[in-house]
Amino acid sequence: MRKLIYGMNLSLDGYIAAPGDDIGWSGPPSDELFQWWLDQEQASGLTLYGRKLWETMSAYWPTGDQQPDATPAEIAFAQNWRSTPKVVFSSTLDGPLDWNTRLVTGDALAEITRLKAGDGAPLQIGGATLAAAAMRAGLIDEYAIATHPVLVGGGTPFFGPLDSWVNLNLLETRTFPGGTVLTRYEMRR
């Protein structure tokens, strides 16, 4: 069975985006943090996106390596992003999608369950709405949270409402330049 990992940048008060879907508070990340995210992406066999995060990522990363100021890590991230298989869950997008991406318009939880049942590298999930549904269904195995030292006061929360408590085991804590703290947890089963 494949592991499902939910990881995002997070404000100290718990949001992945400020009001208006503003993520400007989180970047640019330190070189070390960006490298950590790149390593996670390279270890993933498949990335699962909700519509909003897909639109954000697909607006930049297809040509991120062609930007005049792109760092070696950004070039590697863009190349990896294009080549890594992706599934986008949306009832409003039309397919087909580019960059090694498949669109799923049906039951997201059934498809995530099917994908997890296979063999292979870990799955990454991104997008607050999609991840919240997977959380409630008990499908997420690991959380990777890069908490930035900023308060945004509202917006899109990292954790959605849950039907019951979820107990976790701490796997890692690491501090990056600029005061961002990474914490990784696994689901206690």
Rosetta constraint file for C-alpha pairs under 8 A:
AtomPair CA 1 CA 116 HARMONIC 5.75 0.50
AtomPair CA 1 CA 117 HARMONIC 4.82 0.50
AtomPair CA 1 CA 118 HARMONIC 5.51 0.50
AtomPair CA 1 CA 119 HARMONIC 5.57 0.50
AtomPair CA 1 CA 120 HARMONIC 7.81 0.50
AtomPair CA 2 CA 115 HARMONIC 7.70 0.50
AtomPair CA 2 CA 116 HARMONIC 4.79 0.50
AtomPair CA 2 CA 117 HARMONIC 6.34 0.50
AtomPair CA 2 CA 118 HARMONIC 6.20 0.50
AtomPair CA 2 CA 119 HARMONIC 5.78 0.50
AtomPair CA 2 CA 120 HARMONIC 6.09 0.50
AtomPair CA 2 CA 121 HARMONIC 6.51 0.50
AtomPair CA 2 CA 122 HARMONIC 5.42 0.50
AtomPair CA 2 CA 123 HARMONIC 6.80 0.50
AtomPair CA 3 CA 116 HARMONIC 6.72 0.50
AtomPair CA 3 CA 121 HARMONIC 7.68 0.50
AtomPair CA 3 CA 122 HARMONIC 4.80 0.50
AtomPair CA 3 CA 123 HARMONIC 6.05 0.50
AtomPair CA 3 CA 140 HARMONIC 7.71 0.50
AtomPair CA 3 CA 141 HARMONIC 5.94 0.50
AtomPair CA 3 CA 142 HARMONIC 7.62 0.50
AtomPair CA 4 CA 116 HARMONIC 7.04 0.50
AtomPair CA 4 CA 122 HARMONIC 5.99 0.50
AtomPair CA 4 CA 123 HARMONIC 4.77 0.50
AtomPair CA 4 CA 124 HARMONIC 5.86 0.50
AtomPair CA 4 CA 125 HARMONIC 6.94 0.50
AtomPair CA 4 CA 139 HARMONIC 6.98 0.50
AtomPair CA 4 CA 140 HARMONIC 5.15 0.50
AtomPair CA 4 CA 141 HARMONIC 5.27 0.50
AtomPair CA 4 CA 142 HARMONIC 6.51 0.50
AtomPair CA 5 CA 122 HARMONIC 7.18 0.50
AtomPair CA 5 CA 123 HARMONIC 6.14 0.50
AtomPair CA 5 CA 124 HARMONIC 4.89 0.50
AtomPair CA 5 CA 125 HARMONIC 6.09 0.50
AtomPair CA 5 CA 140 HARMONIC 6.06 0.50
AtomPair CA 5 CA 141 HARMONIC 5.98 0.50
AtomPair CA 5 CA 142 HARMONIC 4.70 0.50
AtomPair CA 5 CA 143 HARMONIC 5.79 0.50
AtomPair CA 5 CA 144 HARMONIC 7.24 0.50
AtomPair CA 6 CA 124 HARMONIC 6.00 0.50
AtomPair CA 6 CA 125 HARMONIC 5.08 0.50
AtomPair CA 6 CA 126 HARMONIC 6.29 0.50
AtomPair CA 6 CA 131 HARMONIC 6.99 0.50
AtomPair CA 6 CA 140 HARMONIC 6.77 0.50
AtomPair CA 6 CA 142 HARMONIC 6.30 0.50
AtomPair CA 6 CA 143 HARMONIC 4.94 0.50
AtomPair CA 6 CA 144 HARMONIC 6.18 0.50
AtomPair CA 7 CA 124 HARMONIC 7.53 0.50
AtomPair CA 7 CA 125 HARMONIC 7.31 0.50
AtomPair CA 7 CA 126 HARMONIC 6.98 0.50
AtomPair CA 7 CA 143 HARMONIC 5.61 0.50
AtomPair CA 7 CA 144 HARMONIC 4.24 0.50
AtomPair CA 7 CA 145 HARMONIC 5.57 0.50
AtomPair CA 7 CA 146 HARMONIC 7.76 0.50
AtomPair CA 8 CA 16 HARMONIC 6.88 0.50
AtomPair CA 8 CA 126 HARMONIC 7.30 0.50
AtomPair CA 8 CA 144 HARMONIC 6.69 0.50
AtomPair CA 8 CA 145 HARMONIC 5.67 0.50
AtomPair CA 8 CA 146 HARMONIC 6.37 0.50
AtomPair CA 8 CA 158 HARMONIC 7.82 0.50
AtomPair CA 9 CA 16 HARMONIC 6.01 0.50
AtomPair CA 9 CA 26 HARMONIC 6.78 0.50
AtomPair CA 9 CA 145 HARMONIC 6.17 0.50
AtomPair CA 9 CA 146 HARMONIC 4.74 0.50
AtomPair CA 9 CA 147 HARMONIC 6.09 0.50
AtomPair CA 9 CA 148 HARMONIC 7.13 0.50
AtomPair CA 10 CA 14 HARMONIC 5.92 0.50
AtomPair CA 10 CA 15 HARMONIC 5.41 0.50
AtomPair CA 10 CA 16 HARMONIC 4.75 0.50
AtomPair CA 10 CA 17 HARMONIC 7.83 0.50
AtomPair CA 10 CA 26 HARMONIC 7.67 0.50
AtomPair CA 10 CA 145 HARMONIC 6.55 0.50
AtomPair CA 10 CA 146 HARMONIC 5.81 0.50
AtomPair CA 10 CA 147 HARMONIC 4.70 0.50
AtomPair CA 10 CA 148 HARMONIC 6.03 0.50
AtomPair CA 10 CA 158 HARMONIC 6.97 0.50
AtomPair CA 11 CA 15 HARMONIC 5.19 0.50
AtomPair CA 11 CA 16 HARMONIC 6.41 0.50
AtomPair CA 11 CA 26 HARMONIC 7.62 0.50
AtomPair CA 11 CA 147 HARMONIC 5.58 0.50
AtomPair CA 11 CA 148 HARMONIC 5.12 0.50
AtomPair CA 11 CA 149 HARMONIC 6.62 0.50
AtomPair CA 11 CA 150 HARMONIC 5.51 0.50
AtomPair CA 11 CA 151 HARMONIC 5.89 0.50
AtomPair CA 11 CA 152 HARMONIC 6.72 0.50
AtomPair CA 12 CA 147 HARMONIC 5.75 0.50
AtomPair CA 12 CA 148 HARMONIC 5.90 0.50
AtomPair CA 12 CA 149 HARMONIC 5.72 0.50
AtomPair CA 12 CA 150 HARMONIC 5.66 0.50
AtomPair CA 12 CA 151 HARMONIC 5.64 0.50
AtomPair CA 13 CA 150 HARMONIC 7.70 0.50
AtomPair CA 13 CA 151 HARMONIC 5.52 0.50
AtomPair CA 13 CA 152 HARMONIC 6.98 0.50
AtomPair CA 13 CA 153 HARMONIC 7.01 0.50
AtomPair CA 14 CA 157 HARMONIC 5.72 0.50
AtomPair CA 14 CA 158 HARMONIC 5.99 0.50
AtomPair CA 14 CA 159 HARMONIC 7.75 0.50
AtomPair CA 15 CA 152 HARMONIC 7.42 0.50
AtomPair CA 15 CA 154 HARMONIC 6.80 0.50
AtomPair CA 15 CA 155 HARMONIC 6.10 0.50
AtomPair CA 15 CA 156 HARMONIC 5.31 0.50
AtomPair CA 15 CA 157 HARMONIC 4.18 0.50
AtomPair CA 15 CA 158 HARMONIC 5.40 0.50
AtomPair CA 16 CA 23 HARMONIC 7.16 0.50
AtomPair CA 16 CA 128 HARMONIC 7.91 0.50
AtomPair CA 16 CA 155 HARMONIC 7.57 0.50
AtomPair CA 16 CA 156 HARMONIC 5.73 0.50
AtomPair CA 16 CA 157 HARMONIC 5.88 0.50
AtomPair CA 16 CA 158 HARMONIC 5.54 0.50
AtomPair CA 17 CA 21 HARMONIC 5.10 0.50
AtomPair CA 17 CA 22 HARMONIC 5.32 0.50
AtomPair CA 17 CA 23 HARMONIC 4.98 0.50
AtomPair CA 17 CA 155 HARMONIC 5.54 0.50
AtomPair CA 17 CA 156 HARMONIC 5.14 0.50
AtomPair CA 17 CA 157 HARMONIC 7.38 0.50
AtomPair CA 18 CA 22 HARMONIC 4.93 0.50
AtomPair CA 18 CA 23 HARMONIC 6.36 0.50
AtomPair CA 18 CA 152 HARMONIC 5.73 0.50
AtomPair CA 18 CA 153 HARMONIC 7.36 0.50
AtomPair CA 18 CA 154 HARMONIC 5.79 0.50
AtomPair CA 18 CA 155 HARMONIC 4.22 0.50
AtomPair CA 18 CA 156 HARMONIC 6.44 0.50
AtomPair CA 19 CA 154 HARMONIC 6.08 0.50
AtomPair CA 19 CA 155 HARMONIC 4.24 0.50
AtomPair CA 19 CA 156 HARMONIC 7.25 0.50
AtomPair CA 20 CA 155 HARMONIC 7.27 0.50
AtomPair CA 21 CA 155 HARMONIC 7.02 0.50
AtomPair CA 21 CA 156 HARMONIC 7.33 0.50
AtomPair CA 23 CA 27 HARMONIC 7.79 0.50
AtomPair CA 25 CA 150 HARMONIC 7.30 0.50
AtomPair CA 25 CA 152 HARMONIC 7.97 0.50
AtomPair CA 26 CA 148 HARMONIC 6.69 0.50
AtomPair CA 29 CA 33 HARMONIC 6.01 0.50
AtomPair CA 29 CA 34 HARMONIC 5.90 0.50
AtomPair CA 30 CA 34 HARMONIC 6.17 0.50
AtomPair CA 30 CA 176 HARMONIC 7.26 0.50
AtomPair CA 30 CA 177 HARMONIC 6.16 0.50
AtomPair CA 30 CA 178 HARMONIC 7.19 0.50
AtomPair CA 31 CA 35 HARMONIC 6.08 0.50
AtomPair CA 32 CA 36 HARMONIC 6.26 0.50
AtomPair CA 32 CA 176 HARMONIC 6.73 0.50
AtomPair CA 32 CA 177 HARMONIC 7.57 0.50
AtomPair CA 33 CA 37 HARMONIC 6.36 0.50
AtomPair CA 33 CA 176 HARMONIC 6.32 0.50
AtomPair CA 34 CA 38 HARMONIC 6.16 0.50
AtomPair CA 34 CA 73 HARMONIC 7.39 0.50
AtomPair CA 35 CA 39 HARMONIC 6.10 0.50
AtomPair CA 35 CA 73 HARMONIC 6.44 0.50
AtomPair CA 36 CA 40 HARMONIC 6.38 0.50
AtomPair CA 37 CA 41 HARMONIC 6.22 0.50
AtomPair CA 38 CA 42 HARMONIC 6.10 0.50
AtomPair CA 38 CA 73 HARMONIC 7.26 0.50
AtomPair CA 38 CA 76 HARMONIC 7.75 0.50
AtomPair CA 38 CA 77 HARMONIC 5.80 0.50
AtomPair CA 39 CA 43 HARMONIC 6.24 0.50
AtomPair CA 40 CA 44 HARMONIC 6.42 0.50
AtomPair CA 41 CA 77 HARMONIC 7.76 0.50
AtomPair CA 41 CA 80 HARMONIC 7.48 0.50
AtomPair CA 41 CA 81 HARMONIC 7.72 0.50
AtomPair CA 41 CA 124 HARMONIC 7.85 0.50
AtomPair CA 42 CA 80 HARMONIC 6.60 0.50
AtomPair CA 43 CA 121 HARMONIC 6.87 0.50
AtomPair CA 43 CA 122 HARMONIC 7.17 0.50
AtomPair CA 44 CA 84 HARMONIC 7.86 0.50
AtomPair CA 44 CA 121 HARMONIC 5.63 0.50
AtomPair CA 44 CA 122 HARMONIC 5.07 0.50
AtomPair CA 44 CA 123 HARMONIC 5.68 0.50
AtomPair CA 44 CA 124 HARMONIC 6.39 0.50
AtomPair CA 45 CA 84 HARMONIC 6.74 0.50
AtomPair CA 45 CA 85 HARMONIC 6.98 0.50
AtomPair CA 45 CA 120 HARMONIC 6.79 0.50
AtomPair CA 45 CA 121 HARMONIC 4.65 0.50
AtomPair CA 45 CA 122 HARMONIC 5.73 0.50
AtomPair CA 45 CA 123 HARMONIC 5.94 0.50
AtomPair CA 46 CA 84 HARMONIC 6.26 0.50
AtomPair CA 46 CA 85 HARMONIC 5.06 0.50
AtomPair CA 46 CA 86 HARMONIC 5.52 0.50
AtomPair CA 46 CA 87 HARMONIC 7.53 0.50
AtomPair CA 46 CA 121 HARMONIC 7.66 0.50
AtomPair CA 46 CA 122 HARMONIC 7.16 0.50
AtomPair CA 46 CA 123 HARMONIC 5.04 0.50
AtomPair CA 46 CA 124 HARMONIC 6.42 0.50
AtomPair CA 47 CA 84 HARMONIC 7.35 0.50
AtomPair CA 47 CA 85 HARMONIC 6.52 0.50
AtomPair CA 47 CA 86 HARMONIC 4.73 0.50
AtomPair CA 47 CA 87 HARMONIC 6.34 0.50
AtomPair CA 47 CA 123 HARMONIC 5.76 0.50
AtomPair CA 47 CA 124 HARMONIC 4.68 0.50
AtomPair CA 47 CA 125 HARMONIC 5.86 0.50
AtomPair CA 47 CA 126 HARMONIC 7.67 0.50
AtomPair CA 48 CA 86 HARMONIC 5.85 0.50
AtomPair CA 48 CA 87 HARMONIC 4.90 0.50
AtomPair CA 48 CA 88 HARMONIC 5.97 0.50
AtomPair CA 48 CA 89 HARMONIC 7.56 0.50
AtomPair CA 48 CA 123 HARMONIC 7.24 0.50
AtomPair CA 48 CA 124 HARMONIC 5.99 0.50
AtomPair CA 48 CA 125 HARMONIC 4.59 0.50
AtomPair CA 48 CA 126 HARMONIC 6.19 0.50
AtomPair CA 49 CA 53 HARMONIC 6.23 0.50
AtomPair CA 49 CA 54 HARMONIC 5.59 0.50
AtomPair CA 49 CA 86 HARMONIC 7.38 0.50
AtomPair CA 49 CA 87 HARMONIC 6.18 0.50
AtomPair CA 49 CA 88 HARMONIC 4.74 0.50
AtomPair CA 49 CA 89 HARMONIC 6.25 0.50
AtomPair CA 49 CA 125 HARMONIC 6.04 0.50
AtomPair CA 49 CA 126 HARMONIC 5.07 0.50
AtomPair CA 49 CA 127 HARMONIC 5.90 0.50
AtomPair CA 49 CA 130 HARMONIC 7.32 0.50
AtomPair CA 50 CA 54 HARMONIC 6.11 0.50
AtomPair CA 50 CA 88 HARMONIC 5.79 0.50
AtomPair CA 50 CA 89 HARMONIC 5.23 0.50
AtomPair CA 50 CA 90 HARMONIC 6.55 0.50
AtomPair CA 50 CA 126 HARMONIC 6.52 0.50
AtomPair CA 50 CA 127 HARMONIC 4.91 0.50
AtomPair CA 50 CA 128 HARMONIC 7.59 0.50
AtomPair CA 50 CA 129 HARMONIC 6.92 0.50
AtomPair CA 50 CA 130 HARMONIC 5.44 0.50
AtomPair CA 51 CA 55 HARMONIC 6.15 0.50
AtomPair CA 51 CA 88 HARMONIC 6.45 0.50
AtomPair CA 51 CA 89 HARMONIC 6.29 0.50
AtomPair CA 51 CA 90 HARMONIC 5.53 0.50
AtomPair CA 51 CA 93 HARMONIC 7.63 0.50
AtomPair CA 51 CA 127 HARMONIC 7.55 0.50
AtomPair CA 52 CA 56 HARMONIC 6.36 0.50
AtomPair CA 52 CA 127 HARMONIC 6.82 0.50
AtomPair CA 53 CA 57 HARMONIC 6.08 0.50
AtomPair CA 53 CA 126 HARMONIC 6.75 0.50
AtomPair CA 53 CA 127 HARMONIC 5.33 0.50
AtomPair CA 54 CA 58 HARMONIC 5.80 0.50
AtomPair CA 54 CA 88 HARMONIC 6.83 0.50
AtomPair CA 55 CA 59 HARMONIC 6.01 0.50
AtomPair CA 56 CA 60 HARMONIC 7.07 0.50
AtomPair CA 57 CA 61 HARMONIC 5.83 0.50
AtomPair CA 58 CA 62 HARMONIC 6.22 0.50
AtomPair CA 60 CA 64 HARMONIC 5.73 0.50
AtomPair CA 61 CA 65 HARMONIC 7.50 0.50
AtomPair CA 61 CA 77 HARMONIC 7.89 0.50
AtomPair CA 61 CA 78 HARMONIC 5.11 0.50
AtomPair CA 61 CA 81 HARMONIC 6.82 0.50
AtomPair CA 61 CA 82 HARMONIC 7.57 0.50
AtomPair CA 62 CA 78 HARMONIC 6.28 0.50
AtomPair CA 62 CA 79 HARMONIC 7.94 0.50
AtomPair CA 62 CA 81 HARMONIC 7.52 0.50
AtomPair CA 62 CA 82 HARMONIC 6.22 0.50
AtomPair CA 62 CA 99 HARMONIC 7.44 0.50
AtomPair CA 63 CA 67 HARMONIC 7.08 0.50
AtomPair CA 63 CA 78 HARMONIC 6.95 0.50
AtomPair CA 64 CA 70 HARMONIC 7.04 0.50
AtomPair CA 64 CA 74 HARMONIC 6.84 0.50
AtomPair CA 64 CA 75 HARMONIC 6.64 0.50
AtomPair CA 64 CA 78 HARMONIC 5.45 0.50
AtomPair CA 65 CA 70 HARMONIC 5.96 0.50
AtomPair CA 65 CA 74 HARMONIC 6.25 0.50
AtomPair CA 65 CA 75 HARMONIC 4.11 0.50
AtomPair CA 65 CA 76 HARMONIC 7.42 0.50
AtomPair CA 65 CA 77 HARMONIC 7.90 0.50
AtomPair CA 65 CA 78 HARMONIC 5.52 0.50
AtomPair CA 65 CA 79 HARMONIC 7.08 0.50
AtomPair CA 66 CA 70 HARMONIC 7.04 0.50
AtomPair CA 66 CA 75 HARMONIC 7.62 0.50
AtomPair CA 70 CA 74 HARMONIC 5.69 0.50
AtomPair CA 70 CA 75 HARMONIC 6.20 0.50
AtomPair CA 71 CA 75 HARMONIC 6.19 0.50
AtomPair CA 72 CA 76 HARMONIC 6.19 0.50
AtomPair CA 73 CA 77 HARMONIC 6.02 0.50
AtomPair CA 74 CA 78 HARMONIC 6.11 0.50
AtomPair CA 75 CA 79 HARMONIC 6.25 0.50
AtomPair CA 76 CA 80 HARMONIC 6.02 0.50
AtomPair CA 77 CA 81 HARMONIC 5.87 0.50
AtomPair CA 78 CA 82 HARMONIC 6.27 0.50
AtomPair CA 79 CA 83 HARMONIC 6.40 0.50
AtomPair CA 80 CA 84 HARMONIC 5.87 0.50
AtomPair CA 82 CA 99 HARMONIC 5.08 0.50
AtomPair CA 82 CA 100 HARMONIC 6.61 0.50
AtomPair CA 83 CA 99 HARMONIC 6.89 0.50
AtomPair CA 83 CA 100 HARMONIC 6.32 0.50
AtomPair CA 84 CA 100 HARMONIC 6.76 0.50
AtomPair CA 85 CA 100 HARMONIC 5.17 0.50
AtomPair CA 85 CA 101 HARMONIC 5.92 0.50
AtomPair CA 85 CA 102 HARMONIC 7.99 0.50
AtomPair CA 86 CA 100 HARMONIC 6.24 0.50
AtomPair CA 86 CA 101 HARMONIC 4.56 0.50
AtomPair CA 86 CA 102 HARMONIC 6.25 0.50
AtomPair CA 87 CA 101 HARMONIC 5.58 0.50
AtomPair CA 87 CA 102 HARMONIC 4.83 0.50
AtomPair CA 87 CA 103 HARMONIC 5.80 0.50
AtomPair CA 87 CA 104 HARMONIC 6.88 0.50
AtomPair CA 88 CA 101 HARMONIC 7.07 0.50
AtomPair CA 88 CA 102 HARMONIC 6.26 0.50
AtomPair CA 88 CA 103 HARMONIC 4.93 0.50
AtomPair CA 88 CA 104 HARMONIC 6.06 0.50
AtomPair CA 89 CA 103 HARMONIC 6.09 0.50
AtomPair CA 89 CA 104 HARMONIC 4.89 0.50
AtomPair CA 89 CA 105 HARMONIC 5.92 0.50
AtomPair CA 89 CA 106 HARMONIC 7.91 0.50
AtomPair CA 89 CA 108 HARMONIC 6.46 0.50
AtomPair CA 89 CA 130 HARMONIC 7.75 0.50
AtomPair CA 90 CA 103 HARMONIC 7.20 0.50
AtomPair CA 90 CA 104 HARMONIC 6.42 0.50
AtomPair CA 90 CA 105 HARMONIC 5.26 0.50
AtomPair CA 91 CA 104 HARMONIC 7.95 0.50
AtomPair CA 91 CA 105 HARMONIC 4.93 0.50
AtomPair CA 91 CA 106 HARMONIC 7.51 0.50
AtomPair CA 94 CA 103 HARMONIC 7.97 0.50
AtomPair CA 95 CA 102 HARMONIC 7.90 0.50
AtomPair CA 95 CA 103 HARMONIC 6.22 0.50
AtomPair CA 96 CA 101 HARMONIC 7.98 0.50
AtomPair CA 96 CA 102 HARMONIC 7.03 0.50
AtomPair CA 96 CA 103 HARMONIC 6.86 0.50
AtomPair CA 97 CA 101 HARMONIC 5.62 0.50
AtomPair CA 97 CA 102 HARMONIC 6.38 0.50
AtomPair CA 97 CA 103 HARMONIC 6.83 0.50
AtomPair CA 104 CA 108 HARMONIC 7.31 0.50
AtomPair CA 107 CA 111 HARMONIC 6.44 0.50
AtomPair CA 108 CA 112 HARMONIC 6.09 0.50
AtomPair CA 108 CA 130 HARMONIC 7.89 0.50
AtomPair CA 109 CA 113 HARMONIC 6.00 0.50
AtomPair CA 109 CA 133 HARMONIC 7.41 0.50
AtomPair CA 109 CA 134 HARMONIC 6.60 0.50
AtomPair CA 109 CA 137 HARMONIC 7.66 0.50
AtomPair CA 110 CA 114 HARMONIC 6.20 0.50
AtomPair CA 111 CA 115 HARMONIC 6.14 0.50
AtomPair CA 112 CA 116 HARMONIC 6.08 0.50
AtomPair CA 112 CA 139 HARMONIC 7.99 0.50
AtomPair CA 113 CA 117 HARMONIC 6.28 0.50
AtomPair CA 113 CA 139 HARMONIC 7.32 0.50
AtomPair CA 114 CA 118 HARMONIC 7.04 0.50
AtomPair CA 116 CA 123 HARMONIC 7.56 0.50
AtomPair CA 125 CA 130 HARMONIC 7.82 0.50
AtomPair CA 125 CA 131 HARMONIC 6.43 0.50
AtomPair CA 126 CA 130 HARMONIC 7.14 0.50
AtomPair CA 126 CA 131 HARMONIC 6.31 0.50
AtomPair CA 127 CA 131 HARMONIC 5.91 0.50
AtomPair CA 128 CA 132 HARMONIC 5.88 0.50
AtomPair CA 128 CA 156 HARMONIC 7.16 0.50
AtomPair CA 128 CA 157 HARMONIC 7.14 0.50
AtomPair CA 128 CA 158 HARMONIC 6.13 0.50
AtomPair CA 128 CA 159 HARMONIC 7.44 0.50
AtomPair CA 128 CA 160 HARMONIC 7.41 0.50
AtomPair CA 129 CA 133 HARMONIC 6.45 0.50
AtomPair CA 129 CA 160 HARMONIC 7.63 0.50
AtomPair CA 130 CA 134 HARMONIC 6.42 0.50
AtomPair CA 131 CA 135 HARMONIC 5.99 0.50
AtomPair CA 132 CA 136 HARMONIC 6.22 0.50
AtomPair CA 132 CA 159 HARMONIC 6.47 0.50
AtomPair CA 132 CA 160 HARMONIC 4.97 0.50
AtomPair CA 132 CA 161 HARMONIC 7.36 0.50
AtomPair CA 133 CA 137 HARMONIC 6.30 0.50
AtomPair CA 134 CA 138 HARMONIC 6.26 0.50
AtomPair CA 134 CA 139 HARMONIC 5.23 0.50
AtomPair CA 134 CA 140 HARMONIC 6.23 0.50
AtomPair CA 135 CA 139 HARMONIC 5.97 0.50
AtomPair CA 135 CA 140 HARMONIC 5.72 0.50
AtomPair CA 135 CA 160 HARMONIC 7.98 0.50
AtomPair CA 135 CA 162 HARMONIC 7.50 0.50
AtomPair CA 136 CA 161 HARMONIC 7.83 0.50
AtomPair CA 136 CA 162 HARMONIC 5.61 0.50
AtomPair CA 136 CA 163 HARMONIC 6.60 0.50
AtomPair CA 140 CA 187 HARMONIC 7.31 0.50
AtomPair CA 141 CA 186 HARMONIC 5.67 0.50
AtomPair CA 141 CA 187 HARMONIC 5.13 0.50
AtomPair CA 142 CA 184 HARMONIC 7.06 0.50
AtomPair CA 142 CA 185 HARMONIC 5.55 0.50
AtomPair CA 142 CA 186 HARMONIC 4.26 0.50
AtomPair CA 142 CA 187 HARMONIC 5.98 0.50
AtomPair CA 143 CA 183 HARMONIC 7.99 0.50
AtomPair CA 143 CA 184 HARMONIC 5.52 0.50
AtomPair CA 143 CA 185 HARMONIC 5.16 0.50
AtomPair CA 143 CA 186 HARMONIC 6.36 0.50
AtomPair CA 144 CA 182 HARMONIC 7.03 0.50
AtomPair CA 144 CA 183 HARMONIC 5.94 0.50
AtomPair CA 144 CA 184 HARMONIC 4.45 0.50
AtomPair CA 144 CA 185 HARMONIC 6.66 0.50
AtomPair CA 145 CA 181 HARMONIC 7.96 0.50
AtomPair CA 145 CA 182 HARMONIC 5.55 0.50
AtomPair CA 145 CA 183 HARMONIC 5.32 0.50
AtomPair CA 145 CA 184 HARMONIC 6.27 0.50
AtomPair CA 146 CA 180 HARMONIC 6.33 0.50
AtomPair CA 146 CA 181 HARMONIC 5.61 0.50
AtomPair CA 146 CA 182 HARMONIC 4.32 0.50
AtomPair CA 146 CA 183 HARMONIC 6.58 0.50
AtomPair CA 147 CA 180 HARMONIC 5.45 0.50
AtomPair CA 147 CA 181 HARMONIC 5.19 0.50
AtomPair CA 147 CA 182 HARMONIC 6.20 0.50
AtomPair CA 147 CA 183 HARMONIC 7.94 0.50
AtomPair CA 148 CA 179 HARMONIC 6.80 0.50
AtomPair CA 148 CA 180 HARMONIC 4.51 0.50
AtomPair CA 148 CA 181 HARMONIC 6.69 0.50
AtomPair CA 149 CA 179 HARMONIC 6.24 0.50
AtomPair CA 149 CA 180 HARMONIC 6.20 0.50
AtomPair CA 166 CA 187 HARMONIC 7.37 0.50
AtomPair CA 166 CA 188 HARMONIC 7.78 0.50
AtomPair CA 167 CA 187 HARMONIC 6.42 0.50
AtomPair CA 167 CA 188 HARMONIC 5.51 0.50
AtomPair CA 168 CA 185 HARMONIC 5.89 0.50
AtomPair CA 168 CA 186 HARMONIC 5.49 0.50
AtomPair CA 168 CA 187 HARMONIC 4.73 0.50
AtomPair CA 168 CA 188 HARMONIC 4.91 0.50
AtomPair CA 169 CA 185 HARMONIC 5.35 0.50
AtomPair CA 169 CA 186 HARMONIC 5.27 0.50
AtomPair CA 169 CA 187 HARMONIC 6.47 0.50
AtomPair CA 169 CA 188 HARMONIC 5.99 0.50
AtomPair CA 170 CA 183 HARMONIC 7.49 0.50
AtomPair CA 170 CA 184 HARMONIC 6.14 0.50
AtomPair CA 170 CA 185 HARMONIC 4.52 0.50
AtomPair CA 170 CA 186 HARMONIC 6.61 0.50
AtomPair CA 171 CA 183 HARMONIC 7.54 0.50
AtomPair CA 171 CA 184 HARMONIC 5.27 0.50
AtomPair CA 171 CA 185 HARMONIC 5.19 0.50
AtomPair CA 171 CA 186 HARMONIC 6.70 0.50
AtomPair CA 172 CA 182 HARMONIC 7.61 0.50
AtomPair CA 172 CA 183 HARMONIC 5.59 0.50
AtomPair CA 172 CA 184 HARMONIC 5.07 0.50
AtomPair CA 172 CA 185 HARMONIC 7.18 0.50
AtomPair CA 173 CA 181 HARMONIC 7.09 0.50
AtomPair CA 173 CA 182 HARMONIC 5.56 0.50
AtomPair CA 173 CA 183 HARMONIC 4.60 0.50
AtomPair CA 173 CA 184 HARMONIC 6.62 0.50
AtomPair CA 174 CA 181 HARMONIC 5.75 0.50
AtomPair CA 174 CA 182 HARMONIC 5.07 0.50
AtomPair CA 174 CA 183 HARMONIC 6.66 0.50
AtomPair CA 175 CA 179 HARMONIC 6.42 0.50
AtomPair CA 175 CA 180 HARMONIC 5.88 0.50
AtomPair CA 175 CA 181 HARMONIC 4.47 0.50
AtomPair CA 175 CA 182 HARMONIC 6.17 0.50
AtomPair CA 176 CA 180 HARMONIC 5.23 0.50
AtomPair CA 176 CA 181 HARMONIC 6.18 0.50
AtomPair CA 176 CA 182 HARMONIC 7.64 0.50
